[in-house]
């Protein structure tokens, strides 16, 4: 039997925010006669970065002041 190996989901990264497309890989394993499925997100860090940048842009537009990002 052949299954798909990749799929995409649309979920909000932050509560109450817009949904982002997140790609995932379907994984499976047969161990001791038992089949297990799980998924692994592909480049979830890039999705988180895009969502954070969108929030920073919204804040910058709302306060009409620059936002400075850096190390404390």
C-alpha positions in Angstrom: 0.0 0.0 0.0 1.4 3.4 -0.9 0.5 6.5 1.2 1.2 10.1 0.7 4.4 11.3 2.4 3.7 15.0 2.7 0.7 17.1 3.5 -0.1 20.7 4.6 -2.3 22.1 7.4 -3.5 25.6 8.0 -3.3 26.6 11.6 -2.8 29.9 13.5 0.7 30.1 15.0 -0.5 32.5 17.7 -3.9 32.4 19.3 -6.4 34.6 17.5 -4.1 35.2 14.6 -4.4 34.3 10.9 -3.8 30.7 9.8 -0.5 29.8 8.2 0.3 27.0 5.8 2.5 24.5 7.6 3.9 21.5 5.7 4.5 18.2 7.4 5.8 14.7 6.6 3.8 11.6 7.5 5.9 9.0 9.2 5.2 5.5 10.3 6.8 2.5 11.9 5.9 -1.1 12.5 7.4 -2.4 15.7 6.5 -5.7 17.4 3.5 -6.0 15.0 2.0 -2.6 15.9 1.7 0.2 13.4 2.4 3.7 14.6 1.8 7.0 12.7 3.1 10.5 13.5 4.0 13.6 11.6 7.0 15.9 11.6 6.6 19.6 10.7 8.8 20.9 7.9 10.6 24.1 8.6 8.3 25.2 11.5 10.9 27.8 12.4 10.2 29.7 9.2 6.5 29.7 9.9 7.1 31.0 13.4 9.4 33.7 12.0 6.8 34.8 9.4 4.1 35.0 12.0 6.3 37.0 14.5 7.3 39.4 11.7 3.6 39.9 10.8 2.8 40.8 14.4 5.8 43.2 14.6 4.5 44.9 11.4 1.0 45.3 12.9 2.5 46.8 16.0 4.8 49.2 14.0 1.8 50.4 11.9 -0.4 50.9 15.0 2.1 52.9 17.1 3.7 54.7 14.1 7.2 54.3 15.7 10.1 52.0 14.8 10.6 48.7 16.6 14.2 47.8 17.4 15.1 44.2 17.6 18.3 42.9 19.1 20.1 41.3 21.9 19.4 42.5 25.5 
